[in-house]
Amino acid sequence: MGRPNSPSPRSPAAPDGPPHSGLLEVDESVVDDIAALLAEGQRGMVLNLVADLYPADVALLLRRLPEEEAHRLFRWLPPELASDTLAEMEDPVRAALLEGLGPALLIDLIDALDTDDAADVLADLPEERALQVLPDLADTEDLTELLEYGEETAGGIMAREYVAIPPDWTLREATEEVRRSAAEVDELYTAYVVDDGGTLLGTISLKQLLLSAGSVKVRDIMDPDFISVAPRVDQEEVARVVQRYDLVSVPVVDEAGRMMGRITIDDIVDVIRDEAEEDMQLMSGLTGQEETIDTAIQVSRGRLPWLIIGLVGSGLSGTVIGAFEATLQQAVVLATFIPIVTAMGGNAAVQSAAIAVQGLGSGELWLSDAFRRIGKEMLVALLNGVVVAGLLCGTVAVLGLGDVTALVSTLGLTMLAVSLVATTNGALIPFVLTWLGVDPASAMGPFVTTLNDILGLAIYFLIATGLYL
């Protein structure tokens, strides 16, 4: 087991009181004041102010400070607070602050962390430096194993610290083991019952330990019907399991059922947040990896490919319009409704794609649900298309624009067809991407939106050509 996390430098606020009640809150004025004190070298005053902050707030402060002042503050922090703060930082900020730290200090900071957080810190270091400090860490063997797994897998986010008890112990002995392990095991919710070979046999909650007689055997009250995950399962699937079964921790076991570690709810919250942020970026046509502290070059590198795709798509849309120049010359009024056609397709596609992406992400929809889902969306598209077409055609008829009969017929048929095609695409593409192993959230990006624009315009002008020429 790894060494314990050091406690927070002060007691948390009362559960029924407001967050940070009576404590310093990090805002722009606080950041400016501390930055000024850091620039003046006022170490005592700075540490006195920082002592009123939670590690998560210190991490926020370090992120907002100028780089030089952030490095200075981090070097001034007490070792216990510095270690706790490392666990709360975002990867790019943490990697920047670790630069320049001596090996001895770095080893002390990492050793004070739980193994899952320690593995994250090592992963942020350049490979050469990580290999330099790894042999001198207290949990070298555990960390070496954790680093073999991907950062976004169950093995990559699990902690090796947990309470293991044999099935033949009494609850009195098990309770004593919990007490002995409490300093080393952070976020202690469950004790795990394992045999001599390390195979996980069952679980016992702290509530069971407290409420059952001390003479009862562990095997008599343990829950053998536990839920576990394999180390190479994606972290998003782990979060889905925790959400579905209302778990606060989940054990990680190997193929033989041997206990490897555990994942607690605080890590799952981080996973849910990270996955949500990644999906939002993908929906906006980003890479899913952009951070607010990235340089302009890094941001540009991530966004430019999608902008180029959008540019090409817009060019193709223009080509479609140009191909029907004769139709436009015959009825110039058709150009007035091009934005309506593209907006109709884009909105319809986004609506259906959003539900499909959400369902696939939460596990409520499976690949086998594709045809049922698409059928339902097509029915919705027809209903909405009829209403939208009626409203648009009625407006055109009242205004008496152009050849009313031909224009109303063109717009009515177009609205129905575009609604149907765009909605079907929006529902279908997330399933196809999931089948291909691609994040379905990218189905709402510029590529799909542009595709629907092209299809919508092609449908519009094909119908118009048939009615006007």
C-alpha positions in Angstrom: 0.0 0.0 0.0 1.1 3.6 -0.6 1.8 6.2 2.0 -1.2 8.2 3.2 -2.3 11.5 1.8 -1.5 14.3 4.2 -4.5 16.0 5.8 -5.7 19.3 4.7 -4.1 22.2 6.5 -7.4 23.1 8.2 -10.8 21.7 9.1 -13.4 21.8 6.4 -16.4 24.1 6.6 -19.4 22.8 8.5 -21.6 20.6 6.3 -24.7 22.8 6.7 -22.9 26.0 6.2 -21.9 27.8 2.9 -18.7 26.6 1.2 -15.5 28.3 2.5 -17.6 29.8 5.4 -15.1 32.1 7.3 -12.3 31.2 4.9 -10.5 33.1 2.1 -12.1 32.7 -1.3 -10.1 32.8 -4.5 -11.2 35.6 -6.8 -9.5 38.2 -9.0 -8.7 40.5 -6.1 -7.1 37.7 -4.0 -5.0 36.6 -7.0 -3.8 40.1 -7.6 -3.0 40.7 -3.9 -1.1 37.4 -3.6 0.7 38.0 -6.9 1.9 41.4 -5.6 3.1 39.9 -2.3 4.9 37.1 -4.2 6.7 39.7 -6.4 7.8 41.5 -3.2 9.0 38.3 -1.6 6.6 38.5 1.3 6.8 34.8 2.1 5.2 34.9 5.5 2.2 36.9 4.5 1.6 34.7 1.5 1.7 31.5 3.4 -0.5 33.0 6.1 -3.1 33.7 3.4 -2.7 30.4 1.7 -3.2 28.6 5.0 -6.9 29.5 4.8 -7.3 27.7 1.4 -8.3 24.1 0.5 -5.8 22.3 -1.8 -8.3 22.7 -4.6 -8.3 26.4 -4.1 -4.6 26.6 -4.0 -4.6 24.7 -7.3 -6.9 27.3 -8.7 -4.7 30.1 -7.4 -1.6 28.6 -9.0 -3.5 28.3 -12.3 -4.5 32.0 -12.2 -1.1 33.4 -11.1 1.6 34.5 -13.6 4.0 31.7 -14.3 6.9 33.1 -12.3 4.8 33.8 -9.3 3.1 30.4 -9.5 6.4 28.6 -9.4 7.5 30.7 -6.5 4.4 30.0 -4.5 4.6 26.3 -5.2 8.2 26.2 -3.9 7.1 28.0 -0.7 4.2 25.7 0.1 4.6 23.3 3.0 5.3 19.8 1.7 1.9 18.4 2.9 -0.1 21.1 1.2 2.1 21.0 -1.9 1.3 17.2 -2.3 -2.4 17.6 -1.7 -2.4 20.5 -4.3 -0.7 18.4 -6.9 -3.5 15.9 -6.8 -6.0 18.7 -7.5 -4.3 20.3 -10.5 -5.0 19.9 -14.2 -2.3 18.1 -16.1 -0.8 21.0 -18.1 -0.5 23.2 -15.0 1.0 20.4 -12.9 3.5 19.5 -15.6 4.6 23.2 -15.8 5.0 23.5 -12.0 7.1 20.3 -11.7 9.7 21.6 -14.0 12.8 22.6 -12.2 12.0 20.7 -8.9 15.0 18.7 -7.6 14.7 14.9 -7.5 14.6 14.7 -3.7 11.7 17.2 -3.4 9.9 15.6 -6.2 10.2 12.1 -4.6 8.9 13.5 -1.3 5.9 15.1 -3.0 5.0 12.0 -5.0 5.4 9.6 -2.0 2.8 11.6 -0.1 0.2 10.9 -2.7 -2.1 7.9 -3.2 -0.9 5.7 -6.0 -3.5 6.8 -8.5 -2.6 10.4 -8.0 1.1 9.6 -7.9 0.8 7.8 -11.3 -0.9 10.8 -12.7 2.0 13.0 -11.6 4.6 10.6 -13.0 2.7 10.6 -16.3 3.0 14.4 -16.5 6.8 14.2 -16.2 9.1 13.8 -19.2 9.8 10.1 -19.6 13.5 10.4 -18.8 12.7 12.2 -15.6 10.0 9.9 -14.5 12.3 6.9 -15.0 14.9 8.8 -12.9 12.7 9.2 -9.8 10.6 6.0 -10.1 13.1 3.6 -8.6 13.4 5.7 -5.4 9.7 6.0 -4.7 8.1 4.0 -1.9 5.5 2.4 -4.2 7.8 1.7 -7.1 6.2 -1.7 -7.9 2.6 -0.5 -7.7 3.3 2.7 -9.8 5.2 0.7 -12.4 2.1 -1.5 -12.9 -0.3 1.5 -13.0 1.8 3.3 -15.6 1.4 0.3 -17.9 -2.3 1.1 -18.3 -3.7 4.0 -20.3 -4.5 7.1 -18.5 -8.2 6.8 -19.4 -8.6 3.2 -18.3 -9.7 1.7 -15.0 -6.2 0.6 -14.4 -4.9 4.1 -15.0 -7.3 5.8 -12.5 -7.4 3.1 -9.8 -5.6 3.4 -6.4 -3.7 0.4 -5.1 -4.6 1.3 -1.5 -7.5 -0.6 -0.1 -8.5 -2.6 3.1 -8.2 -6.4 2.5 -9.5 -8.8 5.1 -9.6 -12.7 5.1 -13.0 -14.4 5.1 -12.3 -16.3 8.4 -11.7 -13.2 10.5 -14.3 -12.0 13.0 -15.8 -8.5 12.5 -13.8 -7.4 15.5 -10.6 -8.3 13.8 -11.8 -6.7 10.6 -12.7 -3.5 12.4 -9.2 -3.3 13.9 -7.7 -3.8 10.4 -9.8 -0.9 9.2 -8.5 1.3 12.0 -4.9 0.3 11.2 -5.4 1.0 7.5 -7.3 4.3 7.9 -4.2 6.4 7.8 -3.1 4.9 4.5 -6.4 4.4 2.7 -8.0 7.7 1.7 -11.8 7.8 1.0 -12.5 4.6 2.9 -16.0 3.2 2.2 -15.6 -0.6 1.8 -13.4 -3.5 3.0 -12.7 -6.2 0.5 -12.7 -9.8 1.4 -9.9 -11.7 -0.3 -8.5 -15.2 0.0 -4.8 -16.2 0.4 -4.3 -15.9 -3.3 -5.7 -12.4 -3.5 -8.9 -13.4 -5.2 -11.8 -11.1 -4.4 -14.6 -13.0 -2.6 -16.9 -10.2 -1.5 -17.3 -6.8 0.1 -18.3 -5.4 3.5 -19.4 -1.8 4.0 -18.4 0.2 7.0 -22.0 0.3 8.0 -22.0 -3.5 8.3 -18.8 -3.5 10.3 -20.3 -1.0 12.7 -23.7 -2.5 13.2 -22.9 -6.2 13.3 -21.7 -8.2 16.4 -17.9 -8.4 16.7 -18.0 -12.2 17.0 -19.6 -12.7 13.6 -17.4 -14.1 10.9 -16.6 -12.0 7.9 -17.7 -14.7 5.4 -21.2 -14.8 7.1 -22.1 -11.2 6.3 -19.9 -10.3 3.3 -21.7 -9.5 0.0 -20.5 -12.0 -2.6 -22.6 -10.3 -5.3 -20.2 -7.5 -5.9 -19.7 -5.4 -9.1 -16.1 -5.1 -10.4 -14.3 -3.9 -13.5 -11.3 -5.1 -15.5 -8.2 -2.9 -15.5 -8.3 -2.1 -19.3 -12.0 -1.0 -19.3 -12.4 2.6 -20.5 -12.9 5.1 -17.7 -16.2 6.3 -19.3 -17.5 2.7 -19.0 -16.4 2.7 -15.3 -18.3 5.9 -14.7 -21.4 4.4 -16.4 -21.2 1.3 -14.1 -20.8 3.5 -11.0 -23.8 5.6 -12.1 -26.0 2.7 -13.0 -25.5 0.8 -9.7 -25.2 3.8 -7.4 -21.7 2.8 -6.2 -19.3 4.9 -4.2 -16.3 2.7 -5.0 -15.7 -0.1 -7.4 -13.0 -2.8 -7.2 -10.6 -3.5 -10.1 -9.8 -7.2 -10.7 -7.7 -9.1 -13.2 -8.8 -12.0 -15.4 -8.4 -14.4 -12.6 -10.5 -12.3 -10.2 -7.6 -11.1 -8.1 -8.0 -7.8 -6.4 -5.8 -5.1 -8.0 -7.1 -1.8 -6.7 -10.2 0.3 -6.4 -11.8 3.4 -7.9 -13.6 5.8 -5.7 -16.4 8.3 -6.4 -14.1 11.3 -6.3 -12.2 9.9 -9.3 -15.5 9.1 -11.1 -16.6 12.7 -10.7 -13.4 13.9 -12.4 -14.0 11.3 -15.2 -17.6 12.5 -15.8 -16.4 16.1 -15.9 -13.5 15.3 -18.3 -15.7 13.3 -20.6 -18.4 15.9 -20.7 -15.8 18.6 -21.6 -14.4 16.5 -24.3 -17.8 15.8 -25.8 -18.6 19.5 -25.8 -15.4 20.3 -27.6 -16.1 17.5 -30.2 -19.6 18.9 -30.8 -18.0 22.3 -31.5 -15.5 20.9 -34.0 -12.5 20.8 -31.7 -10.1 18.0 -30.9 -11.5 17.4 -27.4 -8.1 18.1 -25.9 -8.0 21.9 -25.8 -7.2 23.5 -22.5 -7.7 27.1 -21.5 -4.0 27.5 -20.7 -2.8 26.2 -24.1 -0.7 28.6 -26.2 -2.2 30.2 -29.3 -0.1 27.9 -31.5 -1.5 24.8 -29.7 -5.1 26.1 -29.9 -4.7 27.0 -33.6 -3.3 23.5 -34.3 -6.3 21.9 -32.8 -8.9 24.1 -34.4 -7.5 24.8 -37.9 -8.1 21.3 -39.4 -11.9 21.6 -38.7 -12.0 25.1 -40.1 -10.4 23.9 -43.3 -13.0 21.1 -43.4 -15.7 23.7 -43.0 -14.1 25.8 -45.7 -14.1 22.9 -48.1 -17.6 22.0 -47.2 -18.7 25.6 -47.8 -17.0 25.5 -51.2 -18.9 22.4 -52.1 -22.1 24.1 -51.0 -21.2 26.9 -53.4 -20.5 24.4 -56.1 -24.0 22.9 -55.6 -25.6 26.4 -56.0 -23.5 27.1 -59.0 -24.5 23.9 -60.7 -28.1 25.1 -60.6 -27.4 28.6 -62.0 -30.0 28.1 -64.7 -32.7 27.4 -62.1 -31.7 30.5 -60.1 -31.9 32.6 -63.2 -35.4 31.3 -63.9 -36.5 32.1 -60.4 -34.2 34.5 -58.5 -36.6 34.3 -55.5 -35.2 30.9 -54.8 -32.0 32.4 -53.5 -34.0 34.1 -50.7 -34.7 30.8 -49.1 -31.2 29.2 -49.2 -30.5 30.2 -45.5 -33.8 28.7 -44.4 -33.1 25.4 -46.1 -29.6 25.1 -44.6 -30.8 26.2 -41.1 -33.6 23.7 -41.3 -31.2 20.8 -42.1 -28.7 21.8 -39.5 -31.2 22.3 -36.7 -33.0 19.0 -37.4 -29.7 17.1 -37.6 -28.4 18.6 -34.3 -31.6 17.8 -32.5 -31.7 14.1 -33.5 -27.9 13.7 -33.1 -28.0 15.2 -29.6 -30.4 12.5 -28.3 -28.5 9.7 -30.0 -25.1 10.9 -28.6 -26.6 11.3 -25.1 -28.2 7.9 -25.2 -25.1 6.1 -26.5 -22.9 7.9 -24.0 -25.1 7.0 -21.0 -25.6 3.4 -22.2 -29.4 3.9 -22.6 -29.0 3.2 -26.3 -27.2 0.2 -27.8 -26.0 -0.4 -31.4 -28.9 -2.8 -31.7 -31.3 0.1 -31.1 -30.2 1.9 -34.3 -33.0 0.9 -36.6 -35.7 1.5 -33.9 -34.2 4.9 -33.1 -33.9 5.9 -36.7 -37.5 4.8 -37.4 -38.8 7.0 -34.5 -36.7 10.0 -35.7 -38.0 9.6 -39.2 -41.6 9.8 -37.9 -40.7 12.9 -35.8 -39.1 14.4 -38.9 -42.2 13.9 -41.0 -44.5 15.5 -38.4 -42.2 18.4 -37.9 -41.6 18.8 -41.6 -45.3 19.0 -42.3 -45.7 21.8 -39.7 -42.7 23.8 -40.8 -43.6 23.4 -44.5 -47.1 24.5 -43.8 -46.0 27.6 -41.9 -43.4 28.6 -44.6 -45.8 27.9 -47.5 -48.6 29.8 -45.9 -46.3 32.8 -45.4 -45.1 32.7 -49.0 -48.7 32.4 -50.3 -49.8 35.4 -48.2 -46.9 37.5 -49.4 -47.4 36.4 -53.0 -43.7 36.0 -53.8 -42.9 35.0 -57.4 -44.7 32.1 -59.0 -46.7 31.2 -55.9 -47.7 27.8 -57.0 -44.3 26.6 -58.0 -42.5 28.3 -55.0 -44.9 26.9 -52.5 -44.6 23.4 -54.0 -40.8 23.7 -54.0 -40.6 24.9 -50.4 -43.1 22.4 -49.1 -41.5 19.4 -50.6 -38.0 20.7 -49.7 -38.9 21.2 -46.0 -40.3 17.7 -45.8 -37.3 16.1 -47.6 -34.6 18.1 -45.8 -36.2 17.5 -42.4 -36.4 13.7 -43.1 -32.8 13.4 -44.5 -31.1 15.6 -41.9 -32.9 14.0 -39.0 -32.1 10.6 -40.3 -28.4 11.5 -40.7 -28.3 13.0 -37.2 -29.7 9.8 -35.7 -27.7 7.4 -37.9 -24.2 8.9 -37.8 -23.7 8.6 -34.0 -24.4 4.9 -34.3 -22.1 4.4 -37.2 -19.3 6.3 -35.4 -19.8 4.1 -32.3 -19.6 1.0 -34.4 -16.3 2.3 -35.9 -15.0 3.0 -32.4 -15.1 6.8 -32.7 -16.6 9.1 -30.1 -20.2 9.7 -31.3 -20.0 13.3 -30.0 -18.1 14.2 -33.1 -21.3 13.5 -35.1 -22.4 17.0 -34.0 -19.3 18.7 -35.3 -18.9 20.9 -38.4 -18.3 18.0 -40.8 -21.8 16.6 -40.3 -23.4 20.0 -40.3 -21.7 20.9 -43.5 -22.7 17.5 -45.0 -26.4 18.3 -44.2 -26.0 21.8 -45.8 -24.8 20.2 -49.0 -27.5 17.6 -49.1 -30.2 20.2 -48.2 -29.2 22.5 -51.0 -29.0 19.6 -53.5 -32.5 18.5 -52.6 -33.8 22.1 -52.8 -32.5 22.8 -56.2 -33.3 19.4 -57.6 -37.0 19.9 -56.6 -36.9 23.5 -57.9 -35.4 22.4 -61.2 -38.1 19.8 -61.7 -40.9 22.3 -61.0 -39.5 25.5 -62.7 -37.8 24.1 -65.8 
